[in-house]
């Protein structure tokens, strides 16, 4: 026999049905009708108690305060909508909305502090774009600036004519060999941390305040769960192995270049300041100063500072907030000391680069009391396009400043830890084993092919120390310095060479004389090499040594 679906309806009430039961009038107000009696007398008693609960007086929702009694809204006689509205109003009171400052997004983004009369570089740039849209013609700039401006507009996207929203270009090809970790890009193939079990560069590990960076063999690894995203590791990295995303700061250097190009004769000062800094601090900056907010102020290093000077800035000031860690401030000061040492080598005023930290205890202190913008030797703004890598941009800036500098020094010594310099090889102990060449991550060292020699390209050297660690004779030491002459820095030069050692049988060169002499000396006391035949075999190439071994029928 078939049954309808009504025969399978469950007699159990849902929670919503129970709530509807409480919101209905009591049984006493309903007309009497035949109702099925429940088999559970306790359930009938509970329903009778609910139906006989008198109405509960509650306060108007608009009058709820922090000390209001909310028990009345918990009564089953209160509708669900009224209860939710009361709780929403109650828990929106200030007592229950205290920020602890640990959430990055707990600020009130509906109101913003007035900037006053400050015009940042972004404002100047967008004002120029609006003027171009109104006039229909591009502002007269040099062709290089026009190309860079078009690149900015292309990267920023174009507004849709109907909706007004900005449509960003899609990335069709992913960046190869690049790993995104939080707000950082990690390129392991550029990392100079280690090679063949040896440890080289540890700059990022040494400066990380959270200990989020650790060694993973020849490269580093970053734990995004504990990374503070401050960008110090990117500032000290000698290559582009660590690159910050920096959001709006991606076009920071282009904005600096275009802003300075609009003031070719004034040589204004440039201020890079923390975007979280109170803008009232900048109310007293000298007129004409260009101010650039930076989201990751600790991530911009000497490539930005030196490039700003080359593009025509009289001074570059890095303005840090008082919330920066003392250790982080010392690290950035060390980076700036390398840059100021380079300026001194160029015989330019070291006061061109300054780094200061604001003090919340003296918010009213004028900017001129913190920074000294003394007159300096004027320089013509550079016109070169920024290089693709950090080191390329640094060398571009140094080469241009070297042309403008009043002095004629060819090099200057730098402090230990600087990412520029040469290596010095002791010719009395080096055997030209080429272990240093094998581990160099930047290809600053190379061999001479068929000629036993070590060649060196100073512009590529990172001063990571891997070559020194790999040398079995401890014949290599680092010498930090900056060479200003382009030809000397970008040309291969021979660090060490020696005469080759030829096989005593076939006459083919197979090693260096120093290496063979070292091997013979080391094995002179070994029991296997006491007779002349065995010692002679050490002076043979691989092919002749194997042939001699089988021809003589050696039984050892």
TAGI-V125108 format. One record per pair of residues at least 4 apart in sequence whose C-alpha atoms are under 6 Angstrom apart, sorted by the first residue. I is the first residue (numbers start at 0). GAP is how many residues later the second one is. Records with the same first field share a line. If there is no record, write none. Layout:
BEGIN
I=GAP  GAP
END
This chain:
BEGIN
12=4
25=25
55=16
57=14
60=25
63=4
72=10
90=5
118=4
119=171
122=4
131=4  5  6
156=9  10  11
157=8  9
158=5  6  7
159=4  5
177=8  9
178=6  7
179=4  5
181=42
182=61  62
183=59  60  61
184=57  58
185=55  56
186=54
189=51
190=50
191=9  249
192=7  8  25  26
193=4  5  6  24
194=23  244
199=264  265  266
200=263
203=29
204=8
211=10  11  14  15
212=8  9
213=6  7
214=5
215=4
230=67  68
231=66  67
233=8  9  65
234=64  65  66
237=181
256=54
266=45  46  47
267=21  45  46
268=20  44  45  46
269=20  21  46
270=20  45  46  47
271=20  21  46
272=20  21  45  46
273=19  20  23  46
274=18  19  20
276=44
283=82  83
284=82
301=4
302=4  91
305=91
306=90
307=5
308=4
309=72  87
310=70  71
311=69
314=37  38
315=37
316=37  38
317=37
318=37
319=37
320=36  37
321=35  36  37
339=10
342=5  7
343=4  6
344=67
345=59
346=60
385=7
386=5  6
394=4
397=4
400=4
409=74  75
410=71  72  73
411=69  70
412=68
413=66  67
418=43  44
419=42  60  61
420=58  59  60  61
421=36  57
422=54  55  56
423=52  53
424=50  51
425=49
428=46
429=45
430=83  84
434=35
435=31  34
436=8  9
443=12  13  16  17
444=10  11
445=8  9
446=6  7  8
447=4  5
451=45
452=43  44
453=40  41  42
454=38  39  40
455=36  37
456=35
457=31
458=30  31
467=8
485=4
486=4
499=9  11  12  13
500=8  10  11  12
501=5  6  7
502=4  5  37  38
503=36
519=4
528=5  6
531=4
536=8
539=4  5
540=4
543=4
548=5
END
